[in-house]
Amino acid sequence: MPEDHRSPTAYVPAQEPANAPWPQGYPEGYAVVDVETTGLSREDRIVSAAVYRLNSRAEVEDHWYTLVNPQRDPGPTWIHGLTSETLADAPLFSEVAEELARRLEGRVLVAHNAVFDWTMIAREFARAGSEPPVRQRLCTIALAKELGLPLPNHKLSSLIAYFGVRQERAHHALDDARVLAEAFAPSLRRAARQGVRLPLLMCRPLTEMSDGARGSGGRVGGAASRAGAGMWRQARRLPPSPYPNPGRYQPGGQLTQGMRVAFSGDTSVDRELLEDQACEAGLHVATSVSGLTSLLVTNDPDAVTGKLARARRHGTPVVDEAAFTQLLRDVAPAEGAADAPAPER
């Protein structure tokens, strides 16, 4: 059931001096969120959600947690630990949407791999017939890169270890949101001291593409339906990469900011999620294949498609989704990236 906690004891951020300089234009408040889900596809659902509300200097105001009945199989219970029995009496998302919206309103949504949490939340609101009151998001992975933190990788566990934050229950939404809030606070203060421009991105609303996307109101444990199986697409316009195209991807090497990447065919992870991750890494997502395309991503290299035919004609390298996901973890900076214009936010 939803829980509202005030005067938290787990997270007491260091106080900045009252007269400490603070960059103009930094947000007035943040909502650090984490959601656990039934999976990663567009039809998957939220099974739990947590929000830590922070003020402009990342001091905790309160936090909130709720289970959510996904109206379907709960998915990887070995990860989040939530079974059908546990979720049977939990509220539907539509029953907690108003309270969640109140906690998000007027704040920047902060999450680790924020495009995922934002997309899952936006889909749930769309199924409920509304939009979350969020206009910007901040990914703590992107912020760690902006700060140049010496992390071995971009896992949440590595980020919190760097700041000495202790995890108590990994993959529990409330504890994941807590540790992220504790790591975000010193990250934000460091960014403020260094005058770093925060990597804020626009949150674009989702639009319903089929009536089948709306839930029937059934609960887990009863005549559960696969609610959410309808098609959802983002009302989106991906910004171009601000970096020059360095050319084709060399098999066995790294992707480099500015490379042009195209996708063909179905993907196991939502295509829009992959596109947003590529865009946030500094790549240019192309809608077609040409001689300028650096890489084509497809899970079916033998398919007869126009993009694959053009890739063969131009000699464009082709990789599958799993390989592309691995490559995204370590995208090389563009030459002279420090002097390049900032991406459109």
KOLBANU-957068 format. One line per 4 residues: their letters; for each residue x, y negated, z of C-alpha. Coordinates in nm, 2 decimals, always signed. Each point is the difference from the previous one (the first is absolute). Example, Ala and Ser with C-alpha at 12.3 -4.5 7.8 and 13.67 -1.06 7.14 Angstrom:
<rs>
AS	+1.23 +0.45 +0.78; +0.14 -0.34 -0.07 .
</rs>
This chain:
<rs>
MPED	+0.00 +0.00 +0.00; +0.12 -0.36 -0.05; +0.22 -0.13 +0.28; +0.08 -0.36 +0.09 .
HRSP	+0.31 -0.07 +0.20; +0.12 -0.33 +0.14; +0.30 -0.09 +0.21; +0.21 +0.27 -0.16 .
TAYV	+0.30 +0.14 +0.20; +0.17 +0.21 -0.26; +0.12 -0.30 -0.21; +0.14 -0.32 +0.16 .
PAQE	+0.18 -0.20 -0.26; +0.29 -0.23 +0.09; -0.12 -0.36 +0.02; +0.15 -0.25 -0.22 .
PANA	+0.09 -0.34 +0.15; -0.30 -0.24 -0.02; +0.20 -0.23 -0.22; +0.15 +0.27 -0.23 .
PWPQ	-0.03 -0.10 -0.36; -0.25 +0.19 -0.21; -0.02 -0.01 -0.38; -0.29 -0.19 -0.14 .
GYPE	-0.24 +0.20 -0.20; +0.03 +0.32 +0.21; -0.34 +0.16 +0.07; -0.21 -0.09 +0.30 .
GYAV	-0.07 +0.36 +0.10; +0.06 +0.36 -0.09; -0.19 +0.33 +0.02; +0.24 +0.29 +0.03 .
VDVE	-0.20 +0.31 -0.13; +0.04 +0.37 -0.04; -0.25 +0.25 -0.14; +0.01 +0.37 -0.01 .
TTGL	-0.18 +0.16 -0.30; -0.12 +0.32 -0.15; +0.26 -0.04 -0.28; +0.15 -0.23 -0.25 .
SRED	-0.24 +0.00 -0.30; -0.27 -0.25 -0.08; -0.27 +0.23 +0.13; +0.16 +0.04 +0.34 .
RIVS	-0.13 -0.16 +0.32; +0.11 -0.16 +0.32; -0.02 +0.22 +0.32; +0.15 -0.25 +0.25 .
AAVY	+0.10 -0.36 +0.00; +0.18 -0.23 +0.24; +0.07 -0.38 +0.00; +0.24 -0.20 +0.21 .
RLNS	-0.09 -0.37 -0.02; +0.31 -0.23 +0.02; +0.02 -0.38 +0.02; +0.22 -0.21 -0.23 .
RAEV	+0.32 +0.11 +0.18; -0.09 +0.37 +0.02; -0.12 -0.01 +0.36; -0.27 +0.26 +0.07 .
EDHW	-0.35 -0.13 +0.06; -0.18 +0.34 +0.02; -0.03 +0.33 -0.17; -0.28 +0.23 -0.11 .
YTLV	-0.04 +0.37 -0.11; -0.27 +0.21 -0.14; -0.06 +0.35 -0.14; -0.20 +0.01 -0.33 .
NPQR	-0.21 +0.28 -0.13; +0.12 +0.04 -0.36; -0.31 +0.19 -0.12; +0.22 +0.27 -0.14 .
DPGP	+0.28 +0.24 +0.10; +0.26 -0.19 +0.22; +0.29 +0.11 -0.22; +0.35 +0.05 +0.16 .
TWIH	-0.09 +0.06 +0.36; +0.36 +0.12 +0.06; +0.10 -0.36 -0.06; -0.26 -0.21 +0.17 .
GLTS	-0.14 +0.26 +0.23; -0.37 -0.09 -0.06; -0.23 +0.30 -0.07; -0.36 +0.01 -0.13 .
ETLA	-0.11 +0.07 +0.36; +0.18 -0.30 +0.13; -0.15 -0.23 -0.27; -0.35 +0.14 +0.00 .
DAPL	-0.14 -0.26 +0.24; +0.23 -0.28 -0.10; -0.16 -0.31 -0.16; -0.02 -0.03 -0.38 .
FSEV	+0.22 -0.27 -0.15; -0.31 -0.21 -0.08; -0.07 +0.00 +0.38; +0.34 -0.15 +0.09 .
AEEL	+0.05 -0.22 -0.31; -0.13 -0.31 +0.17; +0.23 +0.03 +0.30; +0.30 +0.08 -0.22 .
ARRL	-0.08 -0.30 -0.22; -0.01 -0.22 +0.30; +0.35 +0.11 +0.10; +0.14 -0.05 -0.35 .
EGRV	-0.17 -0.33 -0.08; +0.24 -0.29 -0.07; +0.31 +0.20 +0.06; +0.28 +0.15 -0.21 .
LVAH	-0.04 +0.38 -0.01; +0.34 +0.16 +0.11; +0.08 +0.36 -0.06; +0.28 +0.24 -0.09 .
NAVF	-0.05 +0.06 -0.37; -0.28 -0.25 +0.02; -0.14 +0.06 -0.35; -0.12 +0.34 +0.12 .
DWTM	-0.17 -0.12 +0.32; -0.16 -0.29 -0.18; -0.13 +0.22 -0.29; -0.15 +0.25 +0.24 .
IARE	-0.17 -0.27 +0.21; -0.12 -0.19 -0.31; -0.16 +0.31 -0.15; -0.18 +0.08 +0.33 .
FARA	-0.14 -0.35 +0.01; -0.10 +0.02 -0.36; -0.19 +0.33 +0.07; -0.18 -0.19 +0.28 .
GSEP	-0.10 -0.27 -0.25; +0.23 -0.28 +0.13; +0.36 -0.13 -0.02; +0.26 -0.02 +0.28 .
PVRQ	+0.07 -0.37 +0.09; +0.37 +0.03 -0.09; +0.18 -0.21 -0.26; +0.36 +0.09 +0.06 .
RLCT	+0.20 +0.30 +0.11; +0.36 +0.04 +0.12; +0.19 +0.33 -0.03; +0.26 +0.06 +0.27 .
IALA	+0.20 +0.20 -0.25; +0.03 -0.30 -0.22; +0.08 -0.23 +0.30; +0.28 +0.24 +0.11 .
KELG	+0.14 -0.03 -0.35; -0.02 -0.38 +0.01; +0.18 +0.00 +0.33; +0.27 +0.24 -0.12 .
LPLP	-0.05 +0.23 +0.30; +0.26 +0.29 -0.01; -0.25 +0.28 +0.00; +0.08 +0.35 -0.13 .
NHKL	-0.34 +0.01 -0.17; -0.33 -0.18 +0.01; -0.19 +0.24 +0.22; -0.19 -0.15 +0.30 .
SSLI	+0.21 +0.21 +0.23; +0.32 -0.16 -0.13; -0.14 -0.35 +0.04; -0.12 +0.04 +0.36 .
AYFG	+0.33 +0.18 +0.09; +0.19 -0.30 -0.12; -0.19 -0.22 +0.24; +0.01 +0.25 +0.29 .
VRQE	-0.38 +0.07 -0.01; -0.11 +0.33 +0.15; -0.27 +0.20 -0.18; -0.23 +0.20 +0.22 .
RAHH	-0.25 +0.16 -0.26; +0.11 -0.02 -0.36; -0.29 +0.01 -0.25; -0.24 -0.12 +0.27 .
ALDD	-0.14 -0.33 -0.14; +0.01 -0.19 +0.33; +0.36 +0.10 +0.08; +0.12 -0.06 -0.36 .
ARVL	-0.16 -0.35 +0.01; +0.16 -0.06 +0.34; +0.35 +0.09 -0.10; -0.03 -0.19 -0.33 .
AEAF	-0.12 -0.31 +0.20; +0.31 +0.04 +0.22; +0.23 +0.02 -0.30; -0.18 -0.28 -0.19 .
APSL	+0.04 -0.25 +0.28; +0.39 -0.01 -0.01; -0.01 +0.02 -0.37; -0.22 -0.31 -0.03 .
RRAA	+0.21 -0.19 +0.25; +0.32 +0.09 -0.20; -0.17 -0.11 -0.32; -0.10 -0.33 +0.17 .
RQGV	+0.36 -0.06 +0.12; +0.14 +0.07 -0.34; -0.26 -0.19 -0.19; -0.10 +0.31 -0.20 .
RLPL	-0.30 -0.03 -0.23; -0.25 +0.26 +0.12; -0.08 +0.26 -0.27; -0.37 -0.07 +0.00 .
LMCR	-0.22 +0.16 -0.27; -0.36 -0.08 -0.10; -0.27 +0.25 +0.10; -0.22 +0.05 -0.30 .
PLTE	-0.36 +0.13 +0.06; -0.12 +0.33 -0.14; -0.30 +0.04 -0.22; -0.23 +0.30 -0.01 .
MSDG	+0.01 +0.19 -0.33; -0.26 +0.27 +0.07; -0.30 +0.05 +0.23; +0.15 +0.33 +0.10 .
ARGS	+0.25 -0.18 +0.21; -0.24 -0.09 +0.28; -0.04 +0.23 +0.29; -0.32 +0.19 +0.07 .
GGRV	+0.02 -0.07 +0.37; +0.06 +0.37 +0.08; +0.24 +0.09 +0.28; +0.27 +0.26 +0.03 .
GGAA	-0.15 +0.31 +0.15; -0.32 -0.05 -0.18; -0.08 +0.00 -0.38; +0.32 -0.20 -0.06 .
SRAG	+0.04 -0.13 -0.35; +0.32 -0.10 -0.18; -0.09 -0.37 +0.04; +0.24 -0.23 -0.17 .
AGMW	+0.05 +0.22 -0.30; -0.10 -0.28 -0.24; +0.25 -0.20 -0.20; +0.13 -0.32 +0.15 .
RQAR	+0.23 -0.25 -0.17; +0.17 -0.31 +0.12; -0.10 -0.33 -0.14; +0.36 -0.06 -0.08 .
RLPP	+0.25 -0.19 -0.21; +0.35 +0.13 +0.07; +0.26 -0.28 +0.00; +0.30 +0.04 -0.22 .
SPYP	+0.34 +0.08 +0.15; +0.20 -0.32 +0.06; +0.32 +0.18 -0.10; +0.13 +0.05 -0.35 .
NPGR	-0.03 +0.35 -0.15; +0.33 +0.18 +0.05; -0.08 +0.26 -0.27; -0.08 +0.37 +0.02 .
YQPG	+0.01 +0.22 +0.30; +0.30 +0.23 -0.01; -0.09 +0.36 +0.11; +0.17 +0.08 +0.33 .
GQLT	+0.04 -0.37 +0.08; -0.20 -0.27 +0.19; -0.29 -0.21 -0.11; +0.09 -0.37 -0.01 .
QGMR	-0.22 -0.30 +0.07; -0.15 -0.13 -0.33; -0.03 +0.34 -0.17; -0.32 +0.05 -0.19 .
VAFS	-0.19 +0.31 +0.11; -0.31 +0.15 -0.16; -0.23 +0.28 +0.11; -0.18 +0.26 -0.19 .
GDTS	-0.26 +0.26 +0.11; -0.13 +0.09 +0.34; +0.20 -0.04 +0.32; -0.05 +0.18 +0.33 .
VDRE	+0.05 -0.33 +0.19; -0.24 -0.27 -0.11; +0.14 -0.17 -0.32; -0.07 -0.34 +0.14 .
LLED	+0.20 +0.08 +0.32; +0.30 +0.11 -0.22; -0.04 -0.32 -0.21; +0.00 -0.22 +0.31 .
QACE	+0.30 +0.18 +0.15; +0.19 -0.05 -0.33; -0.10 -0.37 -0.01; +0.10 -0.06 +0.36 .
AGLH	+0.34 +0.17 -0.07; +0.07 -0.27 -0.27; -0.09 +0.22 -0.30; -0.21 -0.12 -0.29 .
VATS	-0.31 +0.22 -0.05; -0.07 +0.03 -0.38; -0.33 +0.10 -0.15; +0.16 +0.14 -0.31 .
VSGL	+0.33 +0.15 -0.12; +0.23 -0.18 -0.23; +0.37 -0.02 -0.07; +0.03 -0.22 +0.31 .
TSLL	-0.15 +0.26 +0.24; +0.26 +0.13 +0.25; -0.19 +0.31 +0.12; -0.32 +0.19 -0.06 .
VTND	-0.16 +0.19 +0.30; -0.22 +0.30 -0.08; -0.09 +0.33 +0.16; -0.07 +0.16 -0.34 .
PDAV	+0.30 -0.06 -0.24; -0.15 +0.23 -0.26; -0.33 -0.19 -0.03; -0.09 -0.15 -0.33 .
TGKL	-0.04 -0.37 +0.09; +0.10 -0.32 -0.18; +0.23 -0.10 +0.29; +0.19 +0.32 -0.01 .
ARAR	+0.03 -0.01 -0.38; +0.14 -0.35 +0.02; +0.23 +0.10 +0.28; +0.15 +0.27 -0.22 .
RHGT	+0.03 -0.23 -0.29; +0.18 -0.26 +0.20; +0.21 +0.24 +0.21; -0.16 -0.12 +0.32 .
PVVD	+0.09 +0.22 +0.31; -0.29 +0.19 +0.15; -0.04 +0.11 +0.36; -0.28 +0.16 +0.20 .
EAAF	-0.18 -0.17 +0.30; +0.21 +0.18 +0.26; +0.33 -0.11 -0.15; -0.14 -0.36 -0.04 .
TQLL	-0.11 -0.01 +0.37; +0.35 +0.10 +0.10; +0.16 -0.26 -0.23; -0.23 -0.27 +0.16 .
RDVA	+0.17 +0.05 +0.34; +0.32 -0.15 -0.12; -0.05 -0.26 -0.27; +0.33 -0.19 -0.08 .
PAEG	-0.02 -0.38 +0.02; +0.01 -0.19 -0.32; +0.32 -0.17 -0.09; -0.01 -0.34 +0.15 .
AADA	-0.32 +0.08 +0.18; +0.08 -0.25 +0.27; -0.03 -0.28 -0.26; -0.31 +0.15 -0.17 .
PAPE	-0.34 -0.17 +0.03; -0.22 +0.16 +0.27; -0.27 +0.24 -0.12; -0.36 -0.14 -0.03 .
R	-0.18 +0.08 +0.32 .
</rs>
